[in-house]
Amino acid sequence: MAKRVVQDNYPRKTKFTLEEAVDVWLRHWAGQFQHEIAAAYVINSGRVSDVLNEVTHVGSKQEAAQRVGRTG
C-alpha cells in the first residue's frame, strides 16, 4: 500500500523581507548555492535569484556589504 500524502499546512514564503534579502547576500558570499538558500527559507529559488539580480530589494547588497566590510 502506498504511503498517504499528508498536507503540512505550513504557509510557504512568497517574498523576502529586507533583512532576509541581506541574509541572502551574506549566504551567497559564503558560498551557498541559490537552491540551498531557497530551501532554508522554504521559498521558490526564483525569489533568491530576484534578490541576487537586484530585481527586488535593491540596496540589500550594499547593506550586506557594509555589515561585512566589503566594498560591494
N, C-alpha and C positions, 0 to 999 in steps of 0.2 A: 504494500500500500504506500502511496506517495505521501510525503510529509505535507501537512496542511500549511497553507500560506496564512500568516497572521499579520495584519496591518499593525504597525507600531504606533501610529497616531502622533508621532513627533513631527511638528511642523518643520519643513525644510526652509533654510535661509534662501532669500531671493536677491538680497543685496547686502553689501558691506557697509558698516559704519566707517567714519573717517579713521577711528582708532584701529579698526580691523584692517583697513587698507594700508595703514602704516606698518602693521604687523606682517601683511603680505609682502611688502618690500623687504623687511628685515629677514623673513624666512627665505625669500628668493635669493638675497645676497648671501645667506648662509649655505646655499646650495640645494635647497629643497626644490623639487620639481613642481610644476603647476598642479598636476593631478594630486600630489601629496598634500599641498596646501588646501586644495578644494576638499579633499576627504576630511581633513582636520576640522574644517568649518561646516561640513555637510552642505556643500553648495556646488552648483554647476561650475566646472572648470572654466567655462567661458567668462564667468564673473571675475575670476582671478586674472584671466587674460585681459579683460577690460581695465582692471587696475594697472597692470604692468604695461599696457599700451597707452595709459593715461586717457582712456575714453571716459572713465568715471574717476572721481576723487582726484582731480588734478590738484597738485600740491602735496599729495601724500608722500611722493618720492622725496621732495625737498624736506618735509618734516622728518621722515625716516633718516635721511642723510644727516640732518642736524643732530639727531639723537645719538648717532654712532660716530659723528665727527668726519663724515665723508663729504667730499665736495661734489655732490650729485647733481 
